[in-house]
Amino acid sequence: MPDKTEDIELTLLLEAIYRKYHYDFRDYAMASIKRRLKQACAYFECETYSQLQDLILHDESVFPRMLSYLTVQVSEMFRDPSYFLALREKVLPHLHTYPSLKVWIAGCSTGEELYSLAILFREEGLEDRTMFYATDINTEALKKAEAGVFAMDRIPLFTENHRKSGGKTSLSDYYTAAYGAAVFDKTLRQKTVFSDHSLVSDAVFAEMHFISCRNVLIYFSRELQNRAFHLFTESLAHRGFLGLGSKENINFSKYRDAFQDFSRVDRIYQKV
């Protein structure tokens, strides 16, 4: 009985969030949502989901802080270096054939993936012809992405990842160290549009040549994954590329036939 009551409370909490704040987590993978909301309950000193619901409905200052629990913000620059090496060696030669490019980083979080791609495109001579679109549902994360400031203790890992990805320069060429933080060169984001966008509820907004959406779909139910793949299919130009996370693939999606494997091991697909 307690588990059933908890499930009812969870359903009502997610419905309340949707109705009041228009963020839709109702079809996210429940095991992940439960784990994160239990952390939120502990932080806000709530014993039940119902108490948490009462808090967010009557104190609007609480929800932005709670959103950080509902949206995953764990990333690193050049995460999975083999993926970026595959982009460098296999995908970018195709993108070189276009006079102008649009790249969408869907679920950009605090910007690690954006800066990785901006550096990669600069090193491969594609930066000048590329417009980047960095989107996320968490506006606080977007602010951090736009600032481009990362703790110095994260830089050794970022540097090693960059080297393994085939980096042609030193990562230190792209940031200035100050007060225990690395401030990345603002020119890396001079052709970037930062915007809140939900894969759950928002529509196509431009035609893209490359979409990178990594380690986001693992938190979605199958239904939401299909909605996201529909968005990507509609957004990509003919022969455009889609990059997913190392634990994600399109094989069980109803949009599988819209793509062919381009680099299977690196989860890179090409629209057919």
Backbone as CSV, one residue per row, in Angstrom:
resi,resn,N_x,N_y,N_z,CA_x,CA_y,CA_z,C_x,C_y,C_z
1,MET,0.822,-1.224,0.000,0.000,0.000,0.000,0.858,1.279,0.000
2,PRO,1.923,1.372,0.815,2.732,2.590,0.797,3.290,2.898,-0.594
3,ASP,3.743,1.850,-1.326,4.294,2.076,-2.661,3.230,2.620,-3.603
4,LYS,2.013,2.096,-3.491,0.922,2.567,-4.350,0.586,4.017,-4.035
5,THR,0.560,4.371,-2.759,0.295,5.752,-2.357,1.396,6.676,-2.884
6,GLU,2.624,6.216,-2.786,3.752,7.014,-3.271,3.651,7.246,-4.776
7,ASP,3.232,6.219,-5.515,3.077,6.364,-6.968,1.987,7.377,-7.309
8,ILE,0.900,7.362,-6.519,-0.177,8.339,-6.739,0.338,9.747,-6.473
9,GLU,1.076,9.903,-5.376,1.642,11.209,-5.040,2.598,11.696,-6.133
10,LEU,3.396,10.784,-6.655,4.347,11.141,-7.705,3.620,11.601,-8.965
11,THR,2.579,10.878,-9.340,1.784,11.248,-10.516,1.176,12.636,-10.344
12,LEU,0.643,12.902,-9.164,0.015,14.197,-8.894,1.057,15.323,-8.874
13,LEU,2.247,15.037,-8.351,3.319,16.039,-8.325,3.733,16.424,-9.739
14,LEU,3.942,15.434,-10.602,4.354,15.718,-11.981,3.249,16.448,-12.743
15,GLU,2.009,16.108,-12.446,0.879,16.807,-13.072,0.827,18.259,-12.607
16,ALA,1.092,18.490,-11.333,1.096,19.849,-10.786,2.203,20.684,-11.415
17,ILE,3.374,20.083,-11.585,4.484,20.793,-12.231,4.107,21.185,-13.649
18,TYR,3.469,20.261,-14.345,3.077,20.543,-15.739,2.045,21.665,-15.809
19,ARG,1.049,21.606,-14.947,-0.038,22.593,-15.010,0.412,23.990,-14.564
20,LYS,1.286,24.049,-13.576,1.673,25.364,-13.059,2.872,25.959,-13.790
21,TYR,3.856,25.108,-14.134,5.105,25.637,-14.684,5.341,25.241,-16.144
22,HIS,4.474,24.375,-16.668,4.520,23.972,-18.085,5.782,23.188,-18.452
23,TYR,6.364,22.523,-17.476,7.441,21.570,-17.729,6.832,20.174,-17.626
24,ASP,7.017,19.370,-18.666,6.335,18.081,-18.718,7.305,16.924,-18.477
25,PHE,7.284,16.380,-17.267,8.112,15.224,-16.927,7.262,13.964,-16.767
26,ARG,6.005,14.032,-17.176,5.064,12.956,-16.889,5.414,11.647,-17.580
27,ASP,6.105,11.699,-18.710,6.451,10.476,-19.423,7.945,10.174,-19.396
28,TYR,8.660,10.794,-18.470,10.064,10.446,-18.300,10.170,9.056,-17.659
29,ALA,11.314,8.438,-17.776,11.534,7.129,-17.157,11.357,7.263,-15.640
30,MET,10.400,6.519,-15.085,10.000,6.720,-13.697,11.089,6.375,-12.684
31,ALA,11.902,5.377,-12.981,12.949,5.009,-12.021,13.904,6.183,-11.814
32,SER,14.237,6.868,-12.899,15.143,8.013,-12.812,14.476,9.185,-12.107
33,ILE,13.216,9.459,-12.463,12.479,10.566,-11.843,12.342,10.342,-10.339
34,LYS,12.011,9.126,-9.932,11.856,8.820,-8.512,13.157,9.071,-7.757
35,ARG,14.238,8.618,-8.322,15.545,8.780,-7.665,15.875,10.258,-7.467
36,ARG,15.617,11.053,-8.506,15.956,12.474,-8.421,15.008,13.234,-7.494
37,LEU,13.736,12.856,-7.498,12.778,13.545,-6.629,12.983,13.178,-5.158
38,LYS,13.476,11.984,-4.881,13.811,11.638,-3.498,14.948,12.527,-2.998
39,GLN,15.902,12.826,-3.898,16.987,13.752,-3.542,16.433,15.147,-3.279
40,ALA,15.453,15.553,-4.100,14.830,16.864,-3.908,14.083,16.908,-2.579
41,CYS,13.371,15.835,-2.246,12.655,15.782,-0.966,13.631,15.947,0.202
42,ALA,14.761,15.293,0.109,15.754,15.400,1.182,16.275,16.834,1.284
43,TYR,16.539,17.461,0.139,17.071,18.818,0.132,16.071,19.804,0.724
44,PHE,14.799,19.654,0.351,13.776,20.592,0.817,13.123,20.141,2.128
45,GLU,13.640,19.062,2.709,13.160,18.544,3.995,11.672,18.214,3.938
46,CYS,11.295,17.514,2.880,9.914,17.035,2.715,9.900,15.514,2.887
47,GLU,8.968,15.017,3.668,8.905,13.580,3.906,8.163,12.845,2.798
48,THR,7.323,13.552,2.063,6.534,12.912,1.006,6.522,13.787,-0.242
49,TYR,6.142,13.166,-1.371,5.971,13.929,-2.610,4.840,14.946,-2.469
50,SER,3.860,14.623,-1.661,2.739,15.554,-1.460,3.213,16.839,-0.783
51,GLN,4.104,16.707,0.194,4.658,17.898,0.843,5.473,18.726,-0.151
52,LEU,6.207,18.035,-1.009,6.988,18.730,-2.035,6.068,19.446,-3.018
53,GLN,4.969,18.787,-3.367,3.991,19.399,-4.267,3.399,20.669,-3.647
54,ASP,3.056,20.588,-2.393,2.495,21.756,-1.703,3.503,22.907,-1.710
55,LEU,4.760,22.578,-1.521,5.808,23.605,-1.470,5.964,24.306,-2.819
56,ILE,6.036,23.534,-3.906,6.276,24.172,-5.208,5.039,24.901,-5.737
57,LEU,3.843,24.474,-5.292,2.623,25.156,-5.738,2.446,26.506,-5.064
58,HIS,2.939,26.624,-3.843,2.691,27.839,-3.074,3.908,28.732,-2.865
59,ASP,5.061,28.273,-3.331,6.272,29.094,-3.245,7.027,28.968,-4.567
60,GLU,6.790,29.931,-5.462,7.356,29.840,-6.810,8.877,29.968,-6.819
61,SER,9.467,30.455,-5.746,10.931,30.564,-5.698,11.595,29.190,-5.567
62,VAL,10.816,28.184,-5.184,11.359,26.846,-4.971,11.609,26.117,-6.287
63,PHE,10.723,26.325,-7.264,10.786,25.492,-8.466,12.097,25.597,-9.243
64,PRO,12.683,26.783,-9.443,13.961,26.817,-10.170,15.035,25.941,-9.530
65,ARG,15.040,25.891,-8.191,16.019,25.032,-7.517,15.678,23.566,-7.694
66,MET,14.378,23.261,-7.695,13.970,21.883,-7.872,14.239,21.395,-9.291
67,LEU,14.199,22.301,-10.240,14.425,21.932,-11.639,15.809,21.330,-11.828
68,SER,16.770,21.766,-11.010,18.123,21.219,-11.131,18.160,19.741,-10.773
69,TYR,17.185,19.286,-9.963,17.112,17.862,-9.644,16.435,17.074,-10.767
70,LEU,15.515,17.720,-11.477,14.757,17.037,-12.515,15.492,16.974,-13.847
71,THR,16.454,17.855,-14.043,17.213,17.856,-15.292,18.644,17.439,-14.985
72,VAL,19.156,16.520,-15.760,20.491,15.978,-15.524,21.534,16.935,-16.071
73,GLN,22.491,17.312,-15.231,23.515,18.268,-15.642,24.913,17.702,-15.419
74,VAL,25.070,16.429,-15.759,26.369,15.779,-15.623,26.980,15.648,-17.017
75,SER,28.044,16.376,-17.252,28.678,16.318,-18.562,30.156,16.651,-18.413
76,GLU,30.862,16.593,-19.519,32.264,16.991,-19.542,32.626,17.338,-20.975
77,MET,33.650,18.126,-21.158,34.062,18.484,-22.511,34.689,17.277,-23.205
78,PHE,34.349,17.108,-24.469,34.836,15.997,-25.291,34.565,14.651,-24.630
79,ARG,33.400,14.564,-23.982,33.009,13.311,-23.342,32.928,12.203,-24.392
80,ASP,33.477,11.036,-24.080,33.619,9.948,-25.050,34.438,10.454,-26.241
81,PRO,35.764,10.604,-26.054,36.607,11.198,-27.101,36.495,10.519,-28.461
82,SER,36.205,9.223,-28.481,36.105,8.520,-29.768,34.958,9.063,-30.604
83,TYR,33.911,9.545,-29.934,32.787,10.162,-30.650,33.261,11.412,-31.381
84,PHE,34.018,12.258,-30.690,34.497,13.494,-31.313,35.563,13.213,-32.371
85,LEU,36.333,12.142,-32.169,37.304,11.752,-33.190,36.574,11.286,-34.454
86,ALA,35.470,10.544,-34.270,34.670,10.106,-35.420,34.055,11.306,-36.148
87,LEU,33.593,12.300,-35.377,33.077,13.518,-36.011,34.176,14.185,-36.828
88,ARG,35.360,14.295,-36.243,36.488,14.969,-36.889,36.886,14.262,-38.188
89,GLU,36.975,12.945,-38.119,37.521,12.192,-39.245,36.481,11.756,-40.271
90,LYS,35.205,11.595,-39.833,34.208,11.018,-40.740,33.077,11.967,-41.113
91,VAL,32.592,12.745,-40.127,31.419,13.588,-40.373,31.800,14.943,-40.958
92,LEU,32.786,15.599,-40.374,33.127,16.950,-40.820,33.586,17.020,-42.279
93,PRO,34.259,15.994,-42.811,34.555,16.051,-44.251,33.297,16.183,-45.112
94,HIS,32.195,15.569,-44.691,30.921,15.722,-45.412,30.376,17.136,-45.212
95,LEU,30.463,17.647,-43.986,29.932,18.977,-43.711,30.720,20.064,-44.438
96,HIS,31.963,19.793,-44.775,32.788,20.751,-45.518,32.189,21.063,-46.893
97,THR,31.317,20.191,-47.393,30.767,20.401,-48.735,29.624,21.414,-48.751
98,TYR,29.174,21.854,-47.572,28.081,22.825,-47.493,28.629,24.246,-47.348
99,PRO,28.016,25.209,-48.009,28.483,26.600,-47.869,28.171,27.206,-46.511
100,SER,27.104,26.722,-45.857,26.756,27.176,-44.512,26.145,26.007,-43.753
101,LEU,26.282,26.055,-42.432,25.872,24.928,-41.612,25.073,25.393,-40.405
102,LYS,24.146,24.531,-39.986,23.425,24.739,-38.739,23.573,23.488,-37.894
103,VAL,23.997,23.697,-36.640,24.248,22.599,-35.709,23.410,22.813,-34.454
104,TRP,22.696,21.774,-34.045,21.829,21.856,-32.865,22.373,20.947,-31.776
105,ILE,22.685,21.544,-30.614,23.051,20.769,-29.430,21.806,20.734,-28.549
106,ALA,21.083,19.642,-28.605,19.813,19.502,-27.889,20.074,18.943,-26.493
107,GLY,19.632,19.670,-25.474,19.944,19.281,-24.104,21.382,19.632,-23.789
108,CYS,21.744,20.904,-24.021,23.150,21.322,-23.924,23.624,21.460,-22.488
109,SER,22.702,21.434,-21.509,23.053,21.555,-20.094,23.908,22.804,-19.868
110,THR,25.041,22.671,-19.198,25.853,23.839,-18.852,26.920,24.162,-19.898
111,GLY,26.836,23.524,-21.067,27.615,23.979,-22.211,28.860,23.200,-22.586
112,GLU,29.186,22.133,-21.860,30.409,21.399,-22.170,30.419,20.881,-23.606
113,GLU,29.280,20.344,-24.061,29.209,19.807,-25.433,29.307,20.928,-26.465
114,LEU,28.680,22.049,-26.179,28.740,23.184,-27.103,30.180,23.636,-27.320
115,TYR,30.914,23.857,-26.243,32.290,24.338,-26.389,33.177,23.287,-27.050
116,SER,32.891,22.027,-26.791,33.637,20.959,-27.455,33.442,21.033,-28.964
117,LEU,32.203,21.197,-29.388,31.920,21.262,-30.829,32.458,22.547,-31.440
118,ALA,32.345,23.656,-30.720,32.858,24.929,-31.241,34.366,24.849,-31.468
119,ILE,35.077,24.227,-30.522,36.526,24.051,-30.662,36.833,23.114,-31.827
120,LEU,36.089,22.021,-31.906,36.287,21.064,-32.992,36.077,21.718,-34.356
121,PHE,35.002,22.467,-34.501,34.707,23.113,-35.779,35.744,24.193,-36.099
122,ARG,36.266,24.870,-35.064,37.316,25.860,-35.299,38.580,25.163,-35.795
123,GLU,38.944,24.081,-35.149,40.173,23.377,-35.534,40.088,22.782,-36.933
124,GLU,38.868,22.473,-37.365,38.694,21.875,-38.690,38.262,22.890,-39.751
125,GLY,38.318,24.182,-39.409,38.067,25.221,-40.390,36.622,25.410,-40.791
126,LEU,35.686,25.019,-39.908,34.258,25.134,-40.230,33.529,26.171,-39.382
127,GLU,34.224,26.773,-38.445,33.559,27.677,-37.505,32.886,28.853,-38.205
128,ASP,33.562,29.457,-39.163,33.051,30.678,-39.793,31.739,30.465,-40.526
129,ARG,31.489,29.253,-40.996,30.269,29.006,-41.771,29.173,28.301,-40.963
130,THR,29.391,28.192,-39.639,28.476,27.411,-38.804,27.731,28.277,-37.794
131,MET,26.433,28.042,-37.679,25.614,28.628,-36.622,25.224,27.499,-35.669
132,PHE,25.492,27.709,-34.389,25.162,26.712,-33.379,23.888,27.116,-32.636
133,TYR,23.055,26.140,-32.342,21.850,26.347,-31.538,21.965,25.458,-30.299
134,ALA,22.133,26.083,-29.136,22.291,25.356,-27.874,21.001,25.490,-27.080
135,THR,20.305,24.383,-26.863,18.997,24.436,-26.204,18.948,23.508,-24.997
136,ASP,18.108,23.903,-24.045,17.878,23.096,-22.853,16.579,23.591,-22.220
137,ILE,15.971,22.762,-21.380,14.758,23.219,-20.694,15.087,23.973,-19.417
138,ASN,16.329,23.879,-18.971,16.747,24.509,-17.718,17.420,25.845,-18.017
139,THR,16.729,26.938,-17.736,17.263,28.267,-18.066,18.491,28.623,-17.234
140,GLU,18.581,28.088,-16.009,19.770,28.345,-15.197,20.994,27.662,-15.800
141,ALA,20.800,26.458,-16.320,21.901,25.761,-16.992,22.326,26.528,-18.237
142,LEU,21.360,27.081,-18.964,21.676,27.855,-20.168,22.515,29.087,-19.826
143,LYS,22.211,29.723,-18.704,22.996,30.890,-18.281,24.448,30.493,-18.032
144,LYS,24.641,29.335,-17.412,25.994,28.850,-17.163,26.700,28.519,-18.483
145,ALA,25.950,27.941,-19.416,26.518,27.628,-20.726,26.972,28.894,-21.434
146,GLU,26.147,29.927,-21.362,26.486,31.178,-22.037,27.687,31.857,-21.383
147,ALA,27.853,31.658,-20.089,28.994,32.269,-19.387,30.307,31.582,-19.757
148,GLY,30.263,30.266,-19.976,31.462,29.543,-20.382,32.539,29.482,-19.322
149,VAL,32.135,29.324,-18.060,33.095,29.271,-16.948,33.000,27.896,-16.292
150,PHE,34.160,27.225,-16.166,34.192,25.892,-15.580,35.284,25.821,-14.519
151,ALA,35.036,25.032,-13.493,36.008,24.901,-12.397,37.334,24.346,-12.912
152,MET,38.443,24.886,-12.410,39.757,24.465,-12.881,40.037,22.995,-12.602
153,ASP,39.441,22.449,-11.528,39.741,21.051,-11.224,39.144,20.087,-12.250
154,ARG,38.285,20.605,-13.139,37.729,19.771,-14.205,38.586,19.812,-15.468
155,ILE,39.473,20.782,-15.554,40.224,21.027,-16.785,41.177,19.894,-17.171
156,PRO,41.882,19.239,-16.224,42.756,18.131,-16.646,42.008,17.042,-17.420
157,LEU,40.791,16.692,-16.963,39.993,15.693,-17.686,39.589,16.225,-19.055
158,PHE,39.135,17.468,-19.105,38.757,18.073,-20.384,39.948,18.065,-21.349
159,THR,41.117,18.379,-20.824,42.327,18.451,-21.649,42.689,17.089,-22.218
160,GLU,42.611,16.057,-21.379,42.923,14.707,-21.837,41.906,14.236,-22.880
161,ASN,40.633,14.530,-22.638,39.594,14.168,-23.614,39.845,14.848,-24.956
162,HIS,40.201,16.134,-24.905,40.472,16.890,-26.126,41.640,16.267,-26.892
163,ARG,42.682,15.885,-26.173,43.836,15.253,-26.823,43.430,13.947,-27.506
164,LYS,42.648,13.125,-26.788,42.219,11.837,-27.345,41.264,12.001,-28.521
165,SER,40.589,13.138,-28.592,39.645,13.383,-29.692,40.345,13.842,-30.970
166,GLY,41.674,13.901,-30.918,42.420,14.348,-32.091,42.676,15.838,-32.112
167,GLY,42.593,16.481,-30.965,42.785,17.924,-30.883,44.087,18.374,-31.535
168,LYS,44.014,19.449,-32.276,45.168,19.931,-33.041,45.941,21.034,-32.319
169,THR,45.416,21.472,-31.200,46.073,22.505,-30.406,45.972,22.090,-28.944
170,SER,46.439,22.947,-28.061,46.257,22.706,-26.632,44.932,23.314,-26.195
171,LEU,44.208,22.620,-25.334,42.942,23.160,-24.851,43.152,24.501,-24.155
172,SER,44.341,24.689,-23.564,44.629,25.938,-22.851,44.623,27.152,-23.778
173,ASP,44.677,26.918,-25.080,44.597,28.026,-26.039,43.210,28.668,-26.056
174,TYR,42.233,27.962,-25.479,40.853,28.409,-25.603,40.268,28.993,-24.317
175,TYR,41.048,29.047,-23.241,40.504,29.595,-22.004,41.564,30.397,-21.259
176,THR,41.089,31.218,-20.333,41.949,31.978,-19.436,41.661,31.531,-18.009
177,ALA,42.690,31.252,-17.259,42.513,30.817,-15.870,42.437,32.034,-14.956
178,ALA,41.424,32.047,-14.086,41.261,33.159,-13.148,40.423,32.717,-11.959
179,TYR,40.929,32.978,-10.754,40.175,32.722,-9.518,39.651,31.282,-9.430
180,GLY,40.489,30.342,-9.794,40.113,28.943,-9.667,39.166,28.446,-10.720
181,ALA,39.003,29.206,-11.782,38.080,28.810,-12.846,38.724,29.025,-14.215
182,ALA,38.235,28.304,-15.192,38.653,28.476,-16.582,37.540,29.209,-17.315
183,VAL,37.867,30.380,-17.858,36.894,31.188,-18.590,37.172,31.009,-20.080
184,PHE,36.239,30.364,-20.777,36.472,30.051,-22.182,36.238,31.276,-23.064
185,ASP,37.058,31.342,-24.099,37.066,32.457,-25.045,35.659,32.740,-25.554
186,LYS,35.197,33.977,-25.362,33.831,34.316,-25.765,33.618,34.226,-27.273
187,THR,34.706,34.246,-28.058,34.524,34.108,-29.506,34.037,32.718,-29.882
188,LEU,34.217,31.745,-28.981,33.731,30.388,-29.259,32.206,30.338,-29.326
189,ARG,31.549,31.316,-28.699,30.081,31.323,-28.686,29.498,32.509,-29.448
190,GLN,30.327,33.167,-30.244,29.834,34.359,-30.937,28.813,34.022,-32.021
191,LYS,28.789,32.762,-32.462,27.804,32.349,-33.465,26.876,31.280,-32.885
192,THR,26.533,31.469,-31.611,25.656,30.527,-30.919,24.385,31.217,-30.458
193,VAL,23.263,30.560,-30.696,21.975,31.008,-30.176,21.624,30.102,-28.998
194,PHE,21.472,30.691,-27.810,21.065,29.947,-26.622,19.556,30.123,-26.441
195,SER,18.853,29.015,-26.255,17.396,29.124,-26.133,16.828,27.959,-25.343
196,ASP,15.780,28.243,-24.544,15.090,27.146,-23.886,14.202,26.448,-24.917
197,HIS,14.259,25.133,-24.912,13.502,24.322,-25.857,13.310,22.952,-25.239
198,SER,12.093,22.448,-25.309,11.777,21.145,-24.741,11.537,20.123,-25.847
199,LEU,12.247,19.014,-25.779,12.020,17.924,-26.730,10.668,17.266,-26.479
200,VAL,10.098,17.529,-25.313,8.815,16.923,-24.948,7.639,17.674,-25.561
201,SER,7.747,19.001,-25.635,6.561,19.779,-26.017,6.777,20.787,-27.141
202,ASP,8.016,21.125,-27.476,8.259,22.162,-28.480,8.444,21.576,-29.876
203,ALA,8.400,22.457,-30.873,8.388,22.030,-32.262,9.733,22.275,-32.950
204,VAL,9.806,21.864,-34.209,10.964,22.131,-35.057,11.119,23.639,-35.220
205,PHE,12.364,24.141,-35.194,12.555,25.591,-35.323,13.529,25.973,-36.437
206,ALA,14.214,24.987,-37.047,15.119,25.295,-38.155,15.559,23.986,-38.799
207,GLU,16.106,24.088,-40.007,16.657,22.911,-40.675,18.129,22.776,-40.306
208,MET,18.514,21.613,-39.819,19.856,21.382,-39.298,20.648,20.424,-40.186
209,HIS,21.964,20.580,-40.152,22.850,19.656,-40.847,23.430,18.615,-39.885
210,PHE,23.492,18.976,-38.611,23.988,18.050,-37.603,23.280,18.327,-36.285
211,ILE,22.791,17.261,-35.650,22.156,17.366,-34.339,22.911,16.447,-33.380
212,SER,23.339,16.999,-32.263,23.972,16.201,-31.216,23.069,16.238,-29.988
213,CYS,22.529,15.082,-29.640,21.660,14.970,-28.451,22.138,13.751,-27.688
214,ARG,23.022,13.977,-26.729,23.714,12.871,-26.088,23.368,12.781,-24.608
215,ASN,23.018,11.554,-24.197,22.737,11.270,-22.784,21.543,12.059,-22.265
216,VAL,20.581,12.241,-23.133,19.300,12.862,-22.766,18.178,11.834,-22.886
217,LEU,18.173,11.107,-23.992,17.066,10.198,-24.285,17.004,9.006,-23.337
218,ILE,18.107,8.702,-22.654,18.080,7.575,-21.709,17.134,7.855,-20.549
219,TYR,16.759,9.114,-20.357,15.846,9.465,-19.271,14.396,9.548,-19.741
220,PHE,14.163,9.273,-21.035,12.824,9.364,-21.607,12.182,7.975,-21.694
221,SER,10.855,7.958,-21.615,10.121,6.742,-21.921,10.210,6.497,-23.428
222,ARG,9.808,5.300,-23.871,9.844,4.986,-25.299,8.996,5.969,-26.107
223,GLU,7.858,6.351,-25.554,6.975,7.292,-26.248,7.669,8.646,-26.454
224,LEU,8.319,9.142,-25.421,9.019,10.421,-25.545,10.224,10.314,-26.459
225,GLN,10.907,9.176,-26.431,12.022,8.971,-27.357,11.541,9.070,-28.793
226,ASN,10.407,8.460,-29.071,9.865,8.533,-30.429,9.502,9.959,-30.811
227,ARG,9.000,10.722,-29.852,8.680,12.124,-30.158,9.957,12.895,-30.491
228,ALA,11.019,12.635,-29.727,12.287,13.309,-29.994,12.844,12.908,-31.355
229,PHE,12.788,11.624,-31.674,13.296,11.176,-32.973,12.468,11.768,-34.125
230,HIS,11.196,11.955,-33.883,10.360,12.627,-34.890,10.853,14.061,-35.110
231,LEU,11.129,14.771,-34.017,11.664,16.131,-34.120,12.977,16.158,-34.898
232,PHE,13.859,15.223,-34.572,15.161,15.184,-35.234,15.006,14.868,-36.723
233,THR,14.109,13.935,-37.030,13.880,13.576,-38.433,13.360,14.771,-39.213
234,GLU,12.429,15.496,-38.617,11.857,16.666,-39.290,12.860,17.815,-39.370
235,SER,13.771,17.895,-38.419,14.714,19.011,-38.361,15.911,18.835,-39.285
236,LEU,16.316,17.596,-39.521,17.537,17.361,-40.278,17.345,17.550,-41.773
237,ALA,18.341,18.173,-42.387,18.376,18.266,-43.841,18.640,16.874,-44.417
238,HIS,18.367,16.712,-45.697,18.655,15.454,-46.376,20.126,15.110,-46.215
239,ARG,20.403,13.889,-45.758,21.749,13.387,-45.507,22.401,14.047,-44.294
240,GLY,21.594,14.706,-43.452,22.117,15.288,-42.226,22.471,14.214,-41.209
241,PHE,23.196,14.610,-40.161,23.732,13.649,-39.195,23.114,13.843,-37.813
242,LEU,22.958,12.717,-37.104,22.450,12.705,-35.731,23.436,11.949,-34.859
243,GLY,23.879,12.589,-33.758,24.771,11.941,-32.805,24.072,11.706,-31.481
244,LEU,24.169,10.483,-30.958,23.541,10.124,-29.692,24.598,9.722,-28.676
245,GLY,24.167,9.510,-27.428,25.073,9.092,-26.375,25.475,7.639,-26.508
246,SER,26.495,7.247,-25.775,27.062,5.904,-25.920,26.092,4.792,-25.506
247,LYS,25.098,5.135,-24.679,24.123,4.128,-24.245,22.774,4.298,-24.942
248,GLU,22.753,5.089,-25.991,21.504,5.356,-26.713,21.622,4.870,-28.151
249,ASN,20.492,4.476,-28.722,20.470,4.166,-30.146,19.057,4.320,-30.669
250,ILE,18.949,4.261,-31.964,17.661,4.505,-32.620,16.991,3.201,-33.061
251,ASN,17.620,2.076,-32.731,17.208,0.793,-33.299,15.768,0.414,-33.002
252,PHE,15.253,0.788,-31.847,13.901,0.367,-31.483,12.873,1.484,-31.667
253,SER,13.287,2.532,-32.340,12.381,3.634,-32.612,11.599,3.371,-33.901
254,LYS,10.410,3.922,-33.978,9.642,3.774,-35.216,10.194,4.650,-36.336
255,TYR,11.221,5.466,-36.005,11.874,6.293,-37.028,13.208,5.684,-37.473
256,ARG,13.427,4.420,-37.126,14.690,3.761,-37.475,14.962,3.795,-38.976
257,ASP,13.929,3.593,-39.776,14.129,3.522,-41.225,14.461,4.874,-41.853
258,ALA,14.331,5.936,-41.084,14.676,7.261,-41.609,16.182,7.507,-41.553
259,PHE,16.922,6.576,-40.900,18.360,6.752,-40.714,19.129,5.506,-41.108
260,GLN,20.369,5.713,-41.476,21.291,4.608,-41.661,22.458,4.774,-40.689
261,ASP,23.063,3.651,-40.312,24.238,3.718,-39.457,25.369,4.382,-40.227
262,PHE,25.966,5.386,-39.624,27.125,6.033,-40.250,28.399,5.611,-39.521
263,SER,28.348,5.642,-38.202,29.428,5.100,-37.375,28.752,4.439,-36.187
264,ARG,28.420,3.169,-36.347,27.569,2.480,-35.373,28.148,2.505,-33.970
265,VAL,29.434,2.210,-33.854,30.044,2.134,-32.528,30.016,3.481,-31.817
266,ASP,30.015,4.581,-32.576,30.005,5.915,-31.988,28.607,6.526,-31.927
267,ARG,27.591,5.758,-32.305,26.192,6.195,-32.265,25.956,7.437,-33.129
268,ILE,26.504,7.409,-34.335,26.294,8.491,-35.294,25.491,7.935,-36.456
269,TYR,24.398,8.623,-36.772,23.474,8.168,-37.819,23.323,9.258,-38.875
270,GLN,22.961,8.813,-40.085,22.740,9.762,-41.185,21.322,9.594,-41.715
271,LYS,20.651,10.722,-41.893,19.292,10.682,-42.424,19.329,10.245,-43.889
272,VAL,18.454,9.329,-44.256,18.437,8.809,-45.630,17.369,9.509,-46.444
